Amino acid sequence: MSYQVRLLARARHDLDDILTYISERSPRGAARLLASFEKTLTMLEKNPFLSPLAPETEELQEQLRHVMFRTRAGRTYRALFVVVGDEVRVLRVRGAGQPPVTSNEIEL
């Protein structure tokens, strides 16, 4: 089964903020991070259930999953998502050092 991956507005905004921050320091680094993120989305199209439940799942009472992706320098980012039918909805993108998401930061 193939899944359709949809990046929701808040996730797109998160990613834009992260890429803007990185591109101010290293445009090539931002391009590599975007490539890593796009590769991650391709993986989610194939099987999103390979990704574990996010720590926030219990508080949010949703099957919130997360998948990690990295910069070349090794900084870890994660995309938080839910699977609804044959659709993967990416809800948020979090950078290294950001606190866990709360229920009012998630829109399904």
ABEGO torsion letter per residue (X at the ends): XBBBBBBBAAAAAAAAAAAAAAAAABAAAAAAAAAAAAAAAAAAAABAAABBBBAAAAAAGBBBBBBBBBBAAGBBBBBBBBBBEABBBBABBBBBGBBBBBAAABBX
